Amino acid sequence: GQNIDQPTEMTATEGAIVQINCTYQTSGFNGLFWYQQHAGEAPTFLSYNVLDGLEEKGRFSSFLSRSKGYSYLLLKELQMKDSASYLCAAQDSNYQLIWGAGTKLIIKP
Amino acid sequence: GAVVSQHPSRVICKSGTSVKIECRSLDFQATTMFWYRQFPKKSLMLMATSNEGSKATYEQGVEKDKFLINHASLTLSTLTVTSAHPEDSSFYICSAREGGRDSSPLHFGNGTRLTVT
């Protein structure tokens, strides 16, 4: 079956760095997305990886290893507003998105 | 960037009534839109794929007669929850891809919080 695993919850300190991991098992693979979702709001797009390696976008970076079925989202210089859930979604051979349950990130002062 | 507008953001209705939720792509055309449902602290669950000019494709376990989807134009899709029951209370979110490419990200509407009393 198809499956996405990511930690349920993580806690980090303002100004620090945090890495949110995601492992996936899909029938075929056509890229992986990361989204941010604040409580009560819809998800917003953060990044897309389809090739191995690191994609950097300001304070946020995303890494993909296709051979390991693994991705991570790296958040630097954490701010209180980064407190949110982070959703990992892998796209299978039919371009269907398989969603993880999300990682709730709690930022402490 | 691509904007998807969803209305209403919140709705409270009585059991047995129907509720219509609208989803519009404001600055791009979307031949396909996706309707999701999300329970508290749970992942997004795809309910159906809305196709402009043709019937929607429903995911397994989703009642198509209960959740009516109409995609009348390239910028508008509607979801109607018919004969609503309290268990239909949930967060409903629509989305669409700009450009229609499968590598394009999904852009989400702001969601509709439905409460059925």
Chai-1 contact restraints between the chains, C-beta under 6 A:
chainA,res_idxA,chainB,res_idxB,connection_type,confidence,min_distance_angstrom,max_distance_angstrom,comment,restraint_id
A,A42,B,I93,contact,1.0,0.0,6.0,A-B,restraint_1
A,A42,B,F108,contact,1.0,0.0,6.0,A-B,restraint_2
A,A42,B,N110,contact,1.0,0.0,6.0,A-B,restraint_3
A,A42,B,G111,contact,1.0,0.0,6.0,A-B,restraint_4
A,P43,B,F108,contact,1.0,0.0,6.0,A-B,restraint_5
A,F45,B,P105,contact,1.0,0.0,6.0,A-B,restraint_6
A,Y48,B,P105,contact,1.0,0.0,6.0,A-B,restraint_7
A,Y95,B,D102,contact,1.0,0.0,6.0,A-B,restraint_8
A,W99,B,S43,contact,1.0,0.0,6.0,A-B,restraint_9
A,W99,B,L44,contact,1.0,0.0,6.0,A-B,restraint_10
A,A101,B,S43,contact,1.0,0.0,6.0,A-B,restraint_11
